[in-house]
């Protein structure tokens, strides 16, 4: 089986344009999160890059995707809010 190459994603971070490479499954998760939260990919990526502290924009976006997925499991999310249906004090969010 041939490997599927990462997808190059052009995004806007505020007024700046940049590109990140995401695996196909990461892009699918990003699209699902954006649809669920009513965000476009630029908004999600901008928030991830501005709120997280990983070294690169790509790493920040990937970490936010993981945090969001963990949030669906009841462990907070990459948008710095508790998951739907969980009170803020239950997961340590302010």
Secondary structure, 3 states (H helix, E strand, C coil): CCCCCCEEEEEEECCEEEEEEECHHHHHHHHHHHHHHCCCHHHHHHHHHHHCCCCCHHHHHHHHHHHHHHHHCCCCCCCCCCCCCCCHHHCCCC
